[in-house]
């Protein structure tokens, strides 16, 4: 091969062919086990960190948390908390320290067909945009999410290896809420082998969902409790309140040995003090309160420390993301999570309304902030718009490109004698080129990251090919992915049992959420 024949487009085509051939092998293994190799960004000195932590403990002990769930208050009282007549729970600082220390420092989440992901001090996993009531694409526009779109996004999450666990990208508005947990859980288990999520909207819905996971994975109750098979997200009602379904979710998951991602949503200037330090202090206190409840229910129950703090637009009150305050707060949250030693979840996001430069930039800025902060799990990494009101098919693909690029950054730089390349440098004469050097010829097919949709052709080539822009590239990719998707196959007896359980529970009235 000469310099003339080794054009970028030809090399790119060959690399893409090789990548697609090997896609389900090395890439999947790597993307499911990314380790964050970067130094952690810090914005707080050790004294400042201690001050924030101690103030959070003071908030819990002196001001307390309003806990609306009767059973939760009983469990906390038995553990040593003070429950007052106004349903405020006050947490002794020594008790908080003792119970938080019981939470595991790492864990393994299990999917189907032997898939497993570790979550621990240096792991890095990207989660999809989640919890959106609406969906959009460039052809059909914005609309309420339906079961059809829910299935689409479950399939997209299954297909792309950089997403190792599932999330509720869409709330299917066409499914009654007392049946929604059954239908969505069945879809996850039929369309994916990745770790499914569960609605925490009351014990009825949680236990139905657990049973469906047990059926699909072929587990006894004891086997289910021995490992982690699913997860949920718990949001406190900032400031200083845990409502009935969220507290019940912590209790139910802890009893069954499944993890809760306990996440205050502290927007500076709205549900939290306007200062970053104040917002971090409140968020830290609320997260520890949820962790204490989990440990009071079942010592050693797996939990993730959640932190999702940003600020609001003070002109409108709307949440914004990718701001300097969002990024700095992420840095501080990472320091607090490491201070108590628990794996932690952060999130990125955007207030943008379309898959454009604003939404892409805000998502990337927030994403890098979470990565540099050392987050072990980053939610809303792909597809989110409008602060979570909408998910976009095209932006889902565009964001995955960024997630994959960040993951690839974590690979160590090869510095063997062959990679350092004295012989390659000696082989090429001054003013020459390395296109046909022996080192290049041995490595060109897989040396560089091959993008999902980024177009690296020159302007003439790009224009000749139709001048396809990034959003159009993303549209073509999601359409092709869904058109060619083949779901994994459950054993026939499990698939039949899954369908029978869902049909029976719907006949029985499903499980309405608790208030």
N, C-alpha and C positions, 0 to 999 in steps of 0.2 A: 504494500500500500504506500502511495506517495503522498506528498503534502497536498497535491491537487485533488486526489480521489478521497482523501480523508476529510471531507467537508463536515462542518458541525452537524448539519441535518442528517447526513448518513450515519455518523457516529451516534447521534441521538436516537435514530431509528433502531439501530442494532442494540443499543443499551436498553431501549424500551422493550424490544422483543425479549431480550434476556430477562429483564425484570418481570415481565408478565408470565414468563415460563416458570420462574422460581418464586412467584409471589407468595404462595402459601407456605413456603419453607422458611428460609433464613429471615426474611423481612418480618413475618409474623412473630417468630421467636424473639427477634430483637425488639420490635415495637411493644411487645407484651412484658418486656423486662428492662425498660429504659432506666438508667441510673443517672441522677443529676450530678455531673462532675464539676459544676461551677462553684466558685466560692459564694457563700451566702451574703447577700446584701443586708446591712444593718443600719438602722437610723437611731437607735437608742444606745446610750452608754450602759454599762453594767449597772451603775447606780440608778439610772433612769428606768431601766427594765425592772429592777427590784422595786422601785417606787410604784410603778404601774401595777405590778403583781400584788403588792401589799395593799394598795388602794382598792383593787378588785376584791380582795379578801375582806376588806373593811366594808365595802358595799354589801357583800353577801351577809356579813355578820350584823352590821348595824342597821342597814336599810332594808335588806331582805329582798326576796323574790315572791311575787304573788303567784301561787300555784293553784289553778282552778280545779284540778283533778283530785277527788277525795282520796282515791287509793294512793296516789303519789304523795299526798301530804302524810298519810299514815305511814308509808314506807320511810319517808324522811324523818318523821318523828321517832320511829323505832331505831333509826340509825343514830340519833342524837341531835337532830335539829330541833329548834324551837318553833312550834306552830302556834300562831296567835289567832284570836277570834276573827280578825279581819282577813283570814286565810293567807296572811303573809308568813312566809317561812324564812327563818333566820338561821344561817349556816355558821356554826363555830369554825373559826379559821383552822384550828388543829384538825378538826374532822374533815374539812375540805382537803387539806393536804394529805391526810391519811387515805381517803377514799380515791382521790385522783391518782395516787401512786399505785392503786390496784389495777388500773386499766393497762392492757397489754401495749407494749412498745412497738410491736409489729404483728402482722396477721397475714393469712393467705385466703383469698377469695376463690371459690371453686365454681366453674361453669360445667358445661356438659362435655362429654368425650375427652375427659382428662384435662381440660383446660384449667389453668390456675394462674393467678397473678398475686405477687407479693406486694403488700403495702407496708412500708417501713421507713426508717430515717432518711434514706437517700433515693427512694424510688420516685418515679415521675410518670403519672398516668393522666391522660387527657380524656375528659368526659364530654359528651355531646351537650348542646343546648337543650334545656329541659324546662318543663312546666309551662309551655306556651299555649294559650288558648287559640291562637290564630296561626295561619300558615300563609306563605306567599311564594310565588315563582313568577318569572318574568312574562310568562304567557297569560296565566289566569289571574294574576293579581292577588291581593290580600283577601282572605276569607276565614271563616270559622273552621277550626280543625275538625276532621272527621276520622272515622275508623280507617278509611282508605289511606289517608295521609299518615296515620299512626303506623300502619303496616309498612308503608313506604320507608319511613324513617327508621323503623326497626331493621328493615332489610339493609338500608344504607349503613347503619351502625354495625351490623354483622359483617358486611363486605369489607370494610376498611379496617385493616389491622391496627392502625394507630389508636382506635377506640377500643379498649379492652373490656369494657362493661357497658351495659345498656342504661339508657335514661329516658324518661318520658318527654321526648321532644314535643309531642302533641298531647293535649287533653282532648280526646275524641268527643266533641260536643253532641254527636248524634247517638251516643250510648248513654242510657239512664245511669245516674251516678250510683245507684244501688247495684248495678250490674257491671259497671265500668272496670272495677278491679278484676273481675273474673275474665272478661273478654281481653283486656290488655295483658294480663298475665299469660293467658293461653297463647296469644300472639307471640309474645316474647319467647316462650318455650318451644313453639313450633317453628319460628323463623330464625332462631339464633342459638348458638351454643355458649354465648357469652353470659356473664353474671347478670341476672335480671334484678330489677328494682321492684319495690312493693309500695303501694299507697299506705300511709299510716293515718288512716281516718277512722280508727276504731278497731277493737279486737276482732269483730266479725270479719272485716275485710282482710286484716292481717292474717288471721288463721286460715281463711279460705286460700289466700295466696301461698302461704307456707305449704298447705296440703297439695296445691298444684305443683309446686316445685318438687316436693317429695315424690309425687307420681311420675313426673317427667324424668327425674334423676334416679328413680328406683330405690328410694331410701326409706328405711324405717324411721320412726320418730327419734330413736336414740342416735342413729347415724346422722340425721339432720342436725341434731344438737351438737354433735362432736366437731363439725366443721362449719365454715361460713359458706352459705349458698346464695345469699341475697343480701340486700341492704335497703335502707331508706334514709331520707333526709328529714331532719327535725329542725324546724325554724321556731325560735322563740319569738314571742310578741314583744319586741323591744318597744319601750324600755321596761325591763324588770317584770316580765310576765311570761308564764308558760301555760298555754291553754289546755283544755281537756284532751282533745285528740293527740296533740303533740306529746303531752306527758304520758298518755296511754301507749303511744308508739314506743317511747323509750322503755317503758315497762315490758311490753310484749316482746320486743326484740331482745332485750336483755335476758328475759326468762328462757328464750329459745336459743341463746348464744349467737345471735345474729347482730351485725353492727348497725349502729345509728350514727349518722353524720350530723352532729349537733351544731347547728349553724345559726347564730344570731344574724339578723340583717340590719346592721346599724348604719343608717345613712346619716352622716354628720350634718347637723343643723335641722334634722327632722326627728328621727327616732333615737338620736344620740346627741351628745354635746357637739357643738360646732367645731371644736378643736380635734385634731387627729389623736392626741393623747387621751382626751376624754372619751372619744369614740372607742378607742382600743381598750380602755379601762372597762367600759360598760360591756363591750362584746366579750372580753375575757371573763368577766364575772358571770355573765349569762351562760357561756359555754361550760364553765366549770360547774355551774348549778346543774345543768343537764347531765354532765358526766357523773356527778355525785349521785343523782337519781338512778342512773344505770347501775352504778356500783352498789348502791343500797339495795337494789333489786336482786342483783346477782354479781357478787364480787368477782372481778376478772372479766366481766362482760366486755366484748370488743366495742370500742367507740373511736370515732375520728373527731378531733378538735376542728370545728368549722369556724371560718372567719370570712365574712363577705361584707366588707365595709367599703363604702365609697362616700360621695357627698351628693348633695342635691343642687340643682340650679336654684339659687335663692330668689330669682325672679318668678319662677313658675312652681317650684316645689318638686319638680320632676327629678328622678334619679339620673345621674350621669356616671359614665365609666371611662376608664382609660385616662383619667385626669392625673395630674401630679399627686393630688391628695390620695386618690385610689391606690396609686403605686406605692407611695410612702407608707400608707396604712398596711398594705400587704407586707412590706418589709418588717414593720413592727409586729404584725400578727405572727410572722414566722419566728421572730425572736421569742415571743410569748409561748408559742406552741413548743418550741425546743426547750424552753425553760421548764415546762412541766413534763416534757418527754413523751408526748403522744403524737402519733401520725396526724397530719392535718390536711384539711381540704380548703382550698381557696377557690376563686372564680374570676373569670374575666367577663367582659360584656361590652355593650355599646348602647348608646341612646339613639343611634342612627336609625333611619326609617327605611333604608334600601341597601342592597349590597353594593355600596359605593365606596369612595375613598374614605369618607368619615367613618363608616362602620368598620371597614377593614383596619384602619389605623387604630381606632379605639380598642378594638379587640386584640390586636397585636401588642399594643402598649400594655394593656392589662395582663395579657398572657405572659409577656416577658417579665412584668413586675412580679407575678406569681412564681415564675420559674426562678428568678433571682432570689426571691424570698424563701425558696426551698420547699414549696408546697409539694406534697406527695400525691395529691389528686387535685386536678383543676377542672372544675365544672364549667359548663357553658362555653367550651372551647370551640365549638363549631355550630354555626347557623343562627345564633341569637341576633335578634333585632329588637328595637323599641324597648330596651330594658327588660326583655323577656316576654313581651306581649305577643311577639310573632317569631316564627322560625322560617328561614328561607332555604329552599332547596339549593339555590346557586351559592349562597354564602356558606352553606355547610361544606361544599366542596372547596371553596376558596380558603376557608379557615383550616381545613385538613392539610392543605399544602403547607401552611405555617407550622402546624403541629408536627408534621413529618420533618420539616426542616430543623426545628428546634431539637427534636429527638436525634437527628443525625449529627447535630453539633456535639452531642454528648459522647459520641464515639471517640475513643482515644486516638491521638495522632500516632501513626505508625512511625517509629524512628529506628528501625533495624538498619544495618548497613546497606541492604539492598534498597530499602525505601529512601534512605538519605541520598543514595544514588551517585556516588563518586564515579562509578563506571559509566553511568548514563551521561553525566556531565562531560566526561572525557571522550565519549563516543561522538558527540556533536561538535562540529567545528564552530569557531566564533562566527556569528552572523547566520548560523544555520537554523534548523528547527528540530523539534523533538517528536514530530508526528510519527515518524517511522523508526524511532529509536527502539532498541530491544525492550527496554523497560516499558515504554508506551504500548508496544504491540502486545506485551504480556498482560497488560492491565486495562486497556482502554474500554473493554466492554462493561466493566463494573466498578471502575475507580471512582466515579463521581455520582453524586445523588441524581437520580432521574426524576424530574418533577411530575406531578399529576397533570397540571394544566398550564403551567408557565410556558410561554413560547419564546425560545431563545434563537429563533431564526432572525436574520437581518431584515431591514425594512423592505427590501425588494422581494425577498422570499415571502415575507409575511403578507405584503400587499398582493402578490401574485396568488397566494393561497386564499384570498378573500378578505384579508384584514380582520380576521376573527378576534374579537376582544375577549378579555378574561371572563366576563359574565357569560358570554356565549360559549366559551370553552367549558365552563362549569355546568351550564345547562346540558350540553351534549354529554358530559360525563355522567351526570346523575341519571339521565334518561337511558343511556346505554347500560349502566349498572343495574337499574331496575328491570330493564327488558331482558337481561341475561341472567338474572338472579335465580339460583336454585337453592331452596332452603335445605338445611340439614334434615335428615330423616330420623324421627324417633322410632324406637321399636314399636311394631304395630300394637302390641298389647298396651303399651304406655300411652300411645296416641289415642287409642279407644277409651282408656280409662280417663284420660284428660278431658275428652269431649263429654263423656258421660257425667263427670263431676260437675262441669260447668252447666250442662243442661239441667241437671237435678237442682243445683243451687239457684238457678234462675227460676225454675218452677216453684221453688220454695220462697221466692221473694228476694233472693240475693242478700245483701247486707248493707243497709243504709249507713251513711257516715254518722258519727256522733258529733254533737255540737259542744 
